[in-house]
Amino acid sequence: MATSTYCPLACELAQAPHDGIMHEVLRKAFEGTKYRLIFHEMPYVRAIRDTLDGQYDAITYAGTAQTEDFVFVRNLDMINLIQFATRADSSWRYRGVESLNGIRFSIPKGFRTGNPEIDDYLNRYERDPARIRMNSCDNPTMAQCSNLECLLNDRMDAMLVGSLAFRYITQHEGVADRVRVNPEPVAMFYNRIAFSPRCPEGAELRDMVERKIREMRASGELKKIFDYYGISP
Protein backbone atom coordinates (compact mmCIF):
# COMPACT_ATOMS: atom_id res chain seq x y z
CA MET A 1 0.00 0.00 0.00
CA ALA A 2 1.15 3.50 -0.85
CA THR A 3 0.90 6.09 1.91
CA SER A 4 1.94 9.66 2.62
CA THR A 5 1.96 11.43 5.96
CA TYR A 6 -1.27 13.31 6.60
CA CYS A 7 -2.17 13.17 10.28
CA PRO A 8 -4.55 12.07 11.67
CA LEU A 9 -5.29 9.82 8.67
CA ALA A 10 -1.76 8.58 8.07
CA CYS A 11 0.95 9.61 10.51
CA GLU A 12 4.61 8.56 10.62
CA LEU A 13 4.90 4.79 10.40
CA ALA A 14 7.46 4.86 13.23
CA GLN A 15 4.61 5.92 15.56
CA ALA A 16 2.84 2.55 15.16
CA PRO A 17 0.56 1.24 16.56
CA HIS A 18 -0.83 4.79 16.71
CA ASP A 19 0.32 5.95 13.30
CA GLY A 20 -2.95 7.27 11.91
CA ILE A 21 -6.58 6.25 11.57
CA MET A 22 -6.30 4.64 8.13
CA HIS A 23 -3.14 2.72 9.04
CA GLU A 24 -4.76 1.37 12.20
CA VAL A 25 -7.99 0.37 10.45
CA LEU A 26 -6.13 -1.36 7.62
CA ARG A 27 -3.96 -3.34 10.01
CA LYS A 28 -7.08 -4.56 11.80
CA ALA A 29 -8.76 -5.43 8.49
CA PHE A 30 -5.85 -7.52 7.20
CA GLU A 31 -4.98 -9.12 10.54
CA GLY A 32 -5.35 -12.91 10.39
CA THR A 33 -5.95 -12.99 6.61
CA LYS A 34 -3.84 -14.63 3.90
CA TYR A 35 -2.50 -11.22 2.89
CA ARG A 36 0.65 -9.48 4.05
CA LEU A 37 0.17 -5.75 4.53
CA ILE A 38 3.16 -3.56 3.65
CA PHE A 39 3.10 0.26 3.70
CA HIS A 40 5.38 2.20 1.35
CA GLU A 41 5.77 5.87 2.32
CA MET A 42 6.25 8.39 -0.48
CA PRO A 43 5.18 11.85 -1.72
CA TYR A 44 1.41 12.06 -2.03
CA VAL A 45 1.29 12.96 -5.73
CA ARG A 46 3.44 9.94 -6.53
CA ALA A 47 1.30 7.72 -4.28
CA ILE A 48 -1.83 8.68 -6.23
CA ARG A 49 -0.18 8.23 -9.63
CA ASP A 50 1.57 4.94 -8.88
CA THR A 51 -1.54 3.40 -7.30
CA LEU A 52 -3.65 4.33 -10.31
CA ASP A 53 -0.96 2.80 -12.53
CA GLY A 54 -1.06 -0.43 -10.55
CA GLN A 55 2.40 -0.26 -8.98
CA TYR A 56 0.64 -0.45 -5.60
CA ASP A 57 -2.55 -2.31 -4.76
CA ALA A 58 -4.02 0.50 -2.68
CA ILE A 59 -3.45 3.93 -1.19
CA THR A 60 -4.26 4.61 2.45
CA TYR A 61 -6.27 7.74 1.61
CA ALA A 62 -7.28 9.57 -1.53
CA GLY A 63 -9.49 12.58 -2.05
CA THR A 64 -12.69 11.81 -3.92
CA ALA A 65 -12.34 15.12 -5.78
CA GLN A 66 -9.15 13.90 -7.45
CA THR A 67 -10.26 10.82 -9.35
CA GLU A 68 -13.26 8.57 -9.81
CA ASP A 69 -11.15 5.64 -11.01
CA PHE A 70 -10.24 4.23 -7.59
CA VAL A 71 -12.15 1.38 -5.95
CA PHE A 72 -13.06 3.34 -2.81
CA VAL A 73 -13.87 1.93 0.62
CA ARG A 74 -17.34 3.38 1.06
CA ASN A 75 -18.08 3.22 4.78
CA LEU A 76 -15.21 5.24 6.26
CA ASP A 77 -15.72 8.74 4.88
CA MET A 78 -13.32 11.28 6.36
CA ILE A 79 -14.85 14.65 5.53
CA ASN A 80 -12.38 17.34 4.53
CA LEU A 81 -13.65 20.92 4.29
CA ILE A 82 -11.44 23.19 2.20
CA GLN A 83 -11.21 26.56 3.92
CA PHE A 84 -9.06 29.65 4.16
CA ALA A 85 -7.17 30.13 7.42
CA THR A 86 -5.61 33.36 8.69
CA ARG A 87 -3.99 34.61 11.87
CA ALA A 88 -6.55 35.20 14.60
CA ASP A 89 -5.97 38.97 14.51
CA SER A 90 -6.46 39.27 10.74
CA SER A 91 -9.38 41.30 9.44
CA TRP A 92 -9.39 39.54 6.04
CA ARG A 93 -12.29 37.28 5.16
CA TYR A 94 -12.82 35.20 2.05
CA ARG A 95 -15.80 36.68 0.18
CA GLY A 96 -15.51 35.19 -3.26
CA VAL A 97 -12.53 34.98 -5.56
CA GLU A 98 -12.37 38.78 -5.92
CA SER A 99 -11.38 39.03 -2.26
CA LEU A 100 -8.12 37.19 -3.08
CA ASN A 101 -6.81 40.25 -4.92
CA GLY A 102 -4.25 42.02 -2.76
CA ILE A 103 -3.42 39.08 -0.47
CA ARG A 104 -0.82 36.32 -0.66
CA PHE A 105 -1.80 32.83 0.41
CA SER A 106 -0.15 29.42 0.44
CA ILE A 107 -1.07 26.00 -0.94
CA PRO A 108 0.67 22.63 -1.22
CA LYS A 109 2.11 22.16 -4.71
CA GLY A 110 -0.49 20.77 -7.10
CA PHE A 111 -3.37 21.28 -4.66
CA ARG A 112 -6.83 21.66 -6.18
CA THR A 113 -10.16 22.04 -4.43
CA GLY A 114 -12.83 20.85 -6.85
CA ASN A 115 -14.34 24.37 -6.74
CA PRO A 116 -14.13 25.64 -10.37
CA GLU A 117 -13.82 29.30 -9.36
CA ILE A 118 -10.98 28.68 -6.90
CA ASP A 119 -9.22 26.18 -9.14
CA ASP A 120 -9.33 28.60 -12.07
CA TYR A 121 -7.63 31.19 -9.86
CA LEU A 122 -4.98 28.64 -8.83
CA ASN A 123 -4.38 27.65 -12.45
CA ARG A 124 -3.87 31.29 -13.42
CA TYR A 125 -1.71 32.45 -10.54
CA GLU A 126 0.02 29.52 -8.83
CA ARG A 127 3.30 30.51 -10.54
CA ASP A 128 2.95 34.12 -9.40
CA PRO A 129 4.78 34.30 -6.04
CA ALA A 130 3.24 37.70 -5.29
CA ARG A 131 -0.16 35.97 -5.05
CA ILE A 132 0.45 32.32 -4.17
CA ARG A 133 3.21 30.48 -2.34
CA MET A 134 3.44 26.90 -3.54
CA ASN A 135 4.90 24.50 -1.03
CA SER A 136 6.63 21.49 -2.56
CA CYS A 137 7.08 19.39 0.61
CA ASP A 138 6.84 15.63 0.06
CA ASN A 139 3.69 15.06 2.09
CA PRO A 140 0.60 17.09 3.04
CA THR A 141 1.43 17.28 6.75
CA MET A 142 4.87 18.78 6.10
CA ALA A 143 3.34 21.23 3.63
CA GLN A 144 0.67 22.41 6.08
CA CYS A 145 3.19 22.73 8.94
CA SER A 146 5.53 24.79 6.74
CA ASN A 147 2.69 26.99 5.50
CA LEU A 148 1.41 27.43 9.06
CA GLU A 149 4.84 28.61 10.20
CA CYS A 150 4.88 31.19 7.39
CA LEU A 151 1.39 32.35 8.35
CA LEU A 152 2.19 32.75 12.05
CA ASN A 153 5.43 34.61 11.22
CA ASP A 154 3.48 37.12 9.13
CA ARG A 155 5.07 36.01 5.87
CA MET A 156 1.71 35.05 4.43
CA ASP A 157 -1.79 36.54 4.70
CA ALA A 158 -3.71 33.28 4.53
CA MET A 159 -3.46 29.61 3.68
CA LEU A 160 -5.81 27.22 1.95
CA VAL A 161 -6.25 24.19 4.19
CA GLY A 162 -7.96 20.86 4.55
CA SER A 163 -9.86 21.15 7.83
CA LEU A 164 -9.19 17.60 9.01
CA ALA A 165 -5.41 17.87 9.13
CA PHE A 166 -5.28 21.59 9.92
CA ARG A 167 -7.39 21.18 13.06
CA TYR A 168 -5.23 18.26 14.19
CA ILE A 169 -1.95 20.11 13.52
CA THR A 170 -2.92 23.37 15.25
CA GLN A 171 -4.18 21.51 18.32
CA HIS A 172 -1.10 19.27 18.41
CA GLU A 173 1.22 22.29 18.09
CA GLY A 174 -0.74 24.30 20.66
CA VAL A 175 -1.46 27.21 18.30
CA ALA A 176 -5.20 26.76 17.70
CA ASP A 177 -5.91 30.09 19.44
CA ARG A 178 -3.54 31.93 17.08
CA VAL A 179 -5.40 31.06 13.89
CA ARG A 180 -8.90 31.60 12.56
CA VAL A 181 -10.54 29.41 9.93
CA ASN A 182 -13.06 31.02 7.62
CA PRO A 183 -16.37 29.32 8.55
CA GLU A 184 -17.60 29.10 4.96
CA PRO A 185 -15.82 26.28 3.12
CA VAL A 186 -14.91 26.79 -0.53
CA ALA A 187 -15.24 23.04 -1.20
CA MET A 188 -15.69 19.68 0.47
CA PHE A 189 -14.55 16.17 -0.36
CA TYR A 190 -14.03 12.82 1.32
CA ASN A 191 -10.73 11.11 2.06
CA ARG A 192 -11.17 7.36 1.65
CA ILE A 193 -9.05 4.22 1.57
CA ALA A 194 -8.80 3.33 -2.10
CA PHE A 195 -7.76 0.27 -4.09
CA SER A 196 -6.15 0.51 -7.50
CA PRO A 197 -8.40 0.01 -10.53
CA ARG A 198 -5.62 -2.30 -11.77
CA CYS A 199 -5.63 -4.51 -8.67
CA PRO A 200 -7.25 -7.83 -9.72
CA GLU A 201 -8.75 -8.34 -6.26
CA GLY A 202 -9.55 -4.68 -5.64
CA ALA A 203 -13.32 -5.03 -5.22
CA GLU A 204 -12.92 -8.17 -3.07
CA LEU A 205 -10.37 -6.47 -0.80
CA ARG A 206 -12.53 -3.34 -0.58
CA ASP A 207 -15.47 -5.48 0.56
CA MET A 208 -13.26 -7.21 3.15
CA VAL A 209 -12.15 -3.87 4.60
CA GLU A 210 -15.74 -2.61 4.67
CA ARG A 211 -16.87 -5.70 6.59
CA LYS A 212 -14.15 -5.15 9.18
CA ILE A 213 -15.10 -1.48 9.56
CA ARG A 214 -18.73 -2.46 10.22
CA GLU A 215 -17.54 -4.89 12.90
CA MET A 216 -15.26 -2.26 14.47
CA ARG A 217 -18.06 0.29 14.51
CA ALA A 218 -20.48 -2.14 16.16
CA SER A 219 -17.96 -3.23 18.80
CA GLY A 220 -16.81 0.30 19.67
CA GLU A 221 -13.26 -0.43 18.50
CA LEU A 222 -13.47 2.20 15.78
CA LYS A 223 -14.59 4.86 18.26
CA LYS A 224 -11.57 4.12 20.45
CA ILE A 225 -9.26 4.78 17.51
CA PHE A 226 -11.02 8.07 16.72
CA ASP A 227 -10.97 9.09 20.38
CA TYR A 228 -7.19 8.67 20.46
CA TYR A 229 -6.84 11.31 17.73
CA GLY A 230 -9.44 13.58 19.27
CA ILE A 231 -12.03 13.47 16.49
CA SER A 232 -15.46 11.92 16.00
CA PRO A 233 -16.12 8.98 13.65
C-alpha positions in Angstrom: 0.0 0.0 0.0 1.2 3.5 -0.8 0.9 6.1 1.9 1.9 9.7 2.6 2.0 11.4 6.0 -1.3 13.3 6.6 -2.2 13.2 10.3 -4.6 12.1 11.7 -5.3 9.8 8.7 -1.8 8.6 8.1 0.9 9.6 10.5 4.6 8.6 10.6 4.9 4.8 10.4 7.5 4.9 13.2 4.6 5.9 15.6 2.8 2.5 15.2 0.6 1.2 16.6 -0.8 4.8 16.7 0.3 5.9 13.3 -2.9 7.3 11.9 -6.6 6.2 11.6 -6.3 4.6 8.1 -3.1 2.7 9.0 -4.8 1.4 12.2 -8.0 0.4 10.5 -6.1 -1.4 7.6 -4.0 -3.3 10.0 -7.1 -4.6 11.8 -8.8 -5.4 8.5 -5.8 -7.5 7.2 -5.0 -9.1 10.5 -5.4 -12.9 10.4 -5.9 -13.0 6.6 -3.8 -14.6 3.9 -2.5 -11.2 2.9 0.7 -9.5 4.1 0.2 -5.8 4.5 3.2 -3.6 3.6 3.1 0.3 3.7 5.4 2.2 1.3 5.8 5.9 2.3 6.3 8.4 -0.5 5.2 11.9 -1.7 1.4 12.1 -2.0 1.3 13.0 -5.7 3.4 9.9 -6.5 1.3 7.7 -4.3 -1.8 8.7 -6.2 -0.2 8.2 -9.6 1.6 4.9 -8.9 -1.5 3.4 -7.3 -3.7 4.3 -10.3 -1.0 2.8 -12.5 -1.1 -0.4 -10.6 2.4 -0.3 -9.0 0.6 -0.5 -5.6 -2.5 -2.3 -4.8 -4.0 0.5 -2.7 -3.5 3.9 -1.2 -4.3 4.6 2.5 -6.3 7.7 1.6 -7.3 9.6 -1.5 -9.5 12.6 -2.0 -12.7 11.8 -3.9 -12.3 15.1 -5.8 -9.1 13.9 -7.4 -10.3 10.8 -9.4 -13.3 8.6 -9.8 -11.2 5.6 -11.0 -10.2 4.2 -7.6 -12.1 1.4 -6.0 -13.1 3.3 -2.8 -13.9 1.9 0.6 -17.3 3.4 1.1 -18.1 3.2 4.8 -15.2 5.2 6.3 -15.7 8.7 4.9 -13.3 11.3 6.4 -14.9 14.7 5.5 -12.4 17.3 4.5 -13.7 20.9 4.3 -11.4 23.2 2.2 -11.2 26.6 3.9 -9.1 29.6 4.2 -7.2 30.1 7.4 -5.6 33.4 8.7 -4.0 34.6 11.9 -6.5 35.2 14.6 -6.0 39.0 14.5 -6.5 39.3 10.7 -9.4 41.3 9.4 -9.4 39.5 6.0 -12.3 37.3 5.2 -12.8 35.2 2.1 -15.8 36.7 0.2 -15.5 35.2 -3.3 -12.5 35.0 -5.6 -12.4 38.8 -5.9 -11.4 39.0 -2.3 -8.1 37.2 -3.1 -6.8 40.3 -4.9 -4.3 42.0 -2.8 -3.4 39.1 -0.5 -0.8 36.3 -0.7 -1.8 32.8 0.4 -0.2 29.4 0.4 -1.1 26.0 -0.9 0.7 22.6 -1.2 2.1 22.2 -4.7 -0.5 20.8 -7.1 -3.4 21.3 -4.7 -6.8 21.7 -6.2 -10.2 22.0 -4.4 -12.8 20.9 -6.9 -14.3 24.4 -6.7 -14.1 25.6 -10.4 -13.8 29.3 -9.4 -11.0 28.7 -6.9 -9.2 26.2 -9.1 -9.3 28.6 -12.1 -7.6 31.2 -9.9 -5.0 28.6 -8.8 -4.4 27.7 -12.5 -3.9 31.3 -13.4 -1.7 32.5 -10.5 0.0 29.5 -8.8 3.3 30.5 -10.5 3.0 34.1 -9.4 4.8 34.3 -6.0 3.2 37.7 -5.3 -0.2 36.0 -5.1 0.5 32.3 -4.2 3.2 30.5 -2.3 3.4 26.9 -3.5 4.9 24.5 -1.0 6.6 21.5 -2.6 7.1 19.4 0.6 6.8 15.6 0.1 3.7 15.1 2.1 0.6 17.1 3.0 1.4 17.3 6.8 4.9 18.8 6.1 3.3 21.2 3.6 0.7 22.4 6.1 3.2 22.7 8.9 5.5 24.8 6.7 2.7 27.0 5.5 1.4 27.4 9.1 4.8 28.6 10.2 4.9 31.2 7.4 1.4 32.4 8.4 2.2 32.8 12.1 5.4 34.6 11.2 3.5 37.1 9.1 5.1 36.0 5.9 1.7 35.1 4.4 -1.8 36.5 4.7 -3.7 33.3 4.5 -3.5 29.6 3.7 -5.8 27.2 1.9 -6.2 24.2 4.2 -8.0 20.9 4.6 -9.9 21.1 7.8 -9.2 17.6 9.0 -5.4 17.9 9.1 -5.3 21.6 9.9 -7.4 21.2 13.1 -5.2 18.3 14.2 -2.0 20.1 13.5 -2.9 23.4 15.2 -4.2 21.5 18.3 -1.1 19.3 18.4 1.2 22.3 18.1 -0.7 24.3 20.7 -1.5 27.2 18.3 -5.2 26.8 17.7 -5.9 30.1 19.4 -3.5 31.9 17.1 -5.4 31.1 13.9 -8.9 31.6 12.6 -10.5 29.4 9.9 -13.1 31.0 7.6 -16.4 29.3 8.5 -17.6 29.1 5.0 -15.8 26.3 3.1 -14.9 26.8 -0.5 -15.2 23.0 -1.2 -15.7 19.7 0.5 -14.6 16.2 -0.4 -14.0 12.8 1.3 -10.7 11.1 2.1 -11.2 7.4 1.6 -9.1 4.2 1.6 -8.8 3.3 -2.1 -7.8 0.3 -4.1 -6.1 0.5 -7.5 -8.4 0.0 -10.5 -5.6 -2.3 -11.8 -5.6 -4.5 -8.7 -7.3 -7.8 -9.7 -8.8 -8.3 -6.3 -9.6 -4.7 -5.6 -13.3 -5.0 -5.2 -12.9 -8.2 -3.1 -10.4 -6.5 -0.8 -12.5 -3.3 -0.6 -15.5 -5.5 0.6 -13.3 -7.2 3.2 -12.2 -3.9 4.6 -15.7 -2.6 4.7 -16.9 -5.7 6.6 -14.2 -5.1 9.2 -15.1 -1.5 9.6 -18.7 -2.5 10.2 -17.5 -4.9 12.9 -15.3 -2.3 14.5 -18.1 0.3 14.5 -20.5 -2.1 16.2 -18.0 -3.2 18.8 -16.8 0.3 19.7 -13.3 -0.4 18.5 -13.5 2.2 15.8 -14.6 4.9 18.3 -11.6 4.1 20.5 -9.3 4.8 17.5 -11.0 8.1 16.7 -11.0 9.1 20.4 -7.2 8.7 20.5 -6.8 11.3 17.7 -9.4 13.6 19.3 -12.0 13.5 16.5 -15.5 11.9 16.0 -16.1 9.0 13.7 
